[in-house]
Amino acid sequence: MAMHPIIRRLPLPDGTPLLGDPKALHALAQAEGAVLLRGAVSAQALAAAHTVIGDAAESVGWRSHGRGRSGVKEDPNDPAWVAWYRKVQAARAFHAIPHEPVLLAAMSAILGGEVLVHPRHIARCVGPETARFTTPPHQDVWYIGGTPNIWTAWVPLIDCPDELGGLAVLPRSHLRGRIASEKAVGAGGQQVADPTATDWAWEPMRAGDALIFHGHTVHQGCDNRSDRLRLSVDLRYQRADEPVREDSLRTHFDILSWEEIYRTWSADDQLRYYWQRQVLRVMA
């Protein structure tokens, strides 16, 4: 099993009451390295994204309920996964999620400047009976590059009680900076080399909640022990005036080009190439 054992569960720092107080939300996020925002995504946007991702899963034979789907995992060599992901990445509803007003306001407060929403959004579909593929403890800075001042918003598209798992963070681990890593089984293929942590922050989350955390915050997936698919998205944000790596401006796994994605979108859609309207410091 890829996940580190959670011996004691701690509460997640709740930033929801501070959404109207940017300075307080900024202070909490900087101190804790992670904040929970309840109801960060509107019901309309949530329903649209859930429909797209869920219908795409059904179209490749991944039923939303029922066991026996141990092959449902992130695998660019699996034709079913590729077919699912291409449908997801082509959908406007998927790309609209990170631009939700509550998320943008929270990121503006946390970052303290103009926000760049990375266009490389990630969708996850985690089936039951897939514990060996659970994402191991890691830091996002390993994979993203550019500025280390990256913040991720993990948003479940279905309710995640205990049996569906979700995401756990190592409290205040961002204060340790970049931690040595080693190869591991699971999404990303890397894990922190220190296996001793046993106290993790985790709480049940509802669809549309957001767990926001710094790029140095150690986090891990929790096993899906239910009979349902766990659908979620990973969204990345940084200050627009800090360096961004060029591949963060492409799609995840380069699964589609932007031209392919925008082919069915309205020509005047404001989400098309939105990052090109900002002055960015792009690095290789």
N, C-alpha and C positions, 0 to 999 in steps of 0.2 A: 504494500500500500504506500502511495507516494506521500500522503499527508503526514505531518508530525503529530504525535498524540496531543490532544487538548485535555490536560488534566483538570484545569480550572478555567471556567468561562468568566470573562470579565465583561461588563457592559460597554457598549460602544459610546464614545463621546457624542452627545446629541446636540447638533447645531441647529435643529429646527426652530427652537424659540428665539434664535439669534438672527434669523433671516432679515429682520428689519433693523439690525444693528451691525453694519459692516465691520466696524472696528472690533467689536466683540467676537464676531465670527472669525475674523482674521487671527485674532489672538488665540482663540481655541484651537484652530487648525494648526497654527505654527507650533503651539505647545504640545499637542497630542499627535500630530502627524496623520490624523484621520478624524473625520466627522461623519455622522449619520444625519441625513436629511430625509424626513418622512414626507411622502407625497410630492417628490420633486418633479415628477413628470405628470402632465395633465392626463385625465382619463381618455380624452380623445386621441392624443398622440400615442399613449400606451396601447390602446385598442388597435390602432392602425398598425403599429410595429408588431404587436403580438400576432395579428392576423397574417401579416406577410411572412414572418419567420415560422409560425406554426403551420401555415398552409404549405410552405415550401418543404417543411419536414414531412408532412403527410404525403406530399407528391413523390418523395423518394422512398416511401414505405416505412417511415418512422412514425409509428402511432404515438399519440400523446399519452396513452395509458397502456399498461400491459408489459409484462417482463419479456425477457428473451431478446433484448436489443443490446447485447454487449458490444456490438460493433459501432455504436453511435459515439463517435469521438472525433476530435479534430485530426484529420488525416488528408493532406493534399494529394495523396496517392490513391485515395478511395473515390471512385467515380460517383458514388451516391453523395458523399460529402461535398465534392466539387459542384455537383448539380445543385445541391441545396444552397451552397454558399453563393454561387453565381446569381441565383434568384434573389437571395437576401440583399446582396450588394447592389443589385440593379434597382431596388425599391426606394423611392423617395421617402417613404415613411420611416425607413431605417435611418437614413441620413439626416432626418429632421430631429431625431431624439436629442442629440447633444446641443441643439440650439434652443431648447426649452427655456423660457424666461427665468424660472427659478434656478436652474443650473447655471445659466450665464451670470445671473446676479451673484450667486454664491461664489463662482470662480473669480469674478471681478473683485469681490471683497477679499478673498483669500490671496490672490496674486497681487493685488494692489496696483493694477495698471491695465492697459488695453489687453484683452484676451485674444489669443489665437486658439481656435478650436481645430485640433488636428483633424484633417479629413479622413485619416486612416482609422475608421471605426471598426470594431471587432464584434462579431456576434458569436455566441456560444450556445451549443446544444449538447447538453450532458445527459446521457441516458442512465438508467439504473444498471446495476451489475458492471460498473466501469471503474471500480475503486482503483485498479492498477494504473488508470490514466488520470487520476485526480491531480490537478495542478499542484506541484510541490512548493514549499515556501521559497519566495524569491523577491527581488526588487525589480520594479519596472524599468529603472534606468539602464539595466543591462541590455535591454532590447530596443530602447527608444533612442538613446544618444541625444545629441544636441545639448541643450541646457539640462542640468540635473534638477532644475526647479520645475519638474513636471508633476501634474496632478491628474490622477485617474478617477473617473466616476464609474463605479460598477452598479448597474441598474438591472435588477431582476424583472423579467416580464411576466412572471407568475409569482404567487405567494411562495415564500421559502420558509416553511417551518422546519423543525429539527430534522425530519427525515429527508428533506430535499437538500439539506446542507447549505450551500451558499459560500460566503467568503469570510475568512477570519483574518484579523490583522494582529501583529505583534505590537503591543502598546509602546509608543514613543521610540520605536526602533529607528525612525528616521534620524534621530539624534546621533546615531552611530556612523552616519555617512555610508559610503559604499562598502559592502561586506563581501569578502571572498566567496566565490561560488564554485560549484563542482557539478559534474554531469549527473542527471537524474532521469528517471522515467516520468512521463507526464507532459502536459502541454508546456512548451518552451524548452524542455530538456535540460534545465539548470535548476539548482537549488542552493540556498545558503549553506555554507560549509559547517556552520555551527548548528548542531542538531539538538541542543540542550533545552531550548525554550519549551515550556509546558503550559504557561498561562497566556491565553489568547483572548482577544476581544471578539465576541460574536454574539449576534442576536437574531431572532427570527425577523425576516423582512417581508414586507408586502410588495406586490407588484407596483412599480413606479417609485419606490423608495430609492435613495442613492447613497452608497457608501463611497465617500470621497477620501482619497489618501495620497500622500506625497510619493514621489518616485523612489525615495529611499525607504519607505515604510515596507517592512517585510510582511507579506500576506500569502495566504494559501487557500486553495479550494478545499471544500469539505465534501466528503463522499455523498453521492446521491443514493440513499438507501430506500427510496420510495419505488413506486411502480410507474412513475411519470417522467417525462422529459423535463429537464430544467433549462429554461430559456433565459438568456441574459445578454447584456451588451456591455462592452468596455469602451469608454470614451476618454480621450486625452486632451488636456488643456495646458497651456503655458502662457507666459507674457509674450506679446507680439514683438517686443524689442529685444528678446533674447534669442540665441542661435537655435535654429530648428534643422534637424537632419533631413536631407532631401527625400528619403524614403518615407518619412512621416506624412508627406504630401501626396503619396500614392495610396492605392487601395491595399488592404491586408492581403498578403501573399501575391500581390499583383494579379488577383483573381480575375479582374476586368480592368480595362482602361476607362478613364473618365469619359472618353468619347462614346464607348459602348454603354456606359451607365446613363449618360444624359440623352441618349438617342430618343427615348420616349418621353422626356421631360419637356415642359414648355420652354421655349427659347428665352423667355424673359424671367425665368424662375431665379429668384435671388440666391438660392442655394448653389446654383451652378458656379463653380470656380470661385467661391466667395473669398477664399484666402488670397487670391490674386489681387484683390482690392486693398490688401494691406501691404505695408512696407516691411519685408521680412529679411532676416539675416540667415540665408539658406546655406548650409554647409554639406559637404559630401559625406 
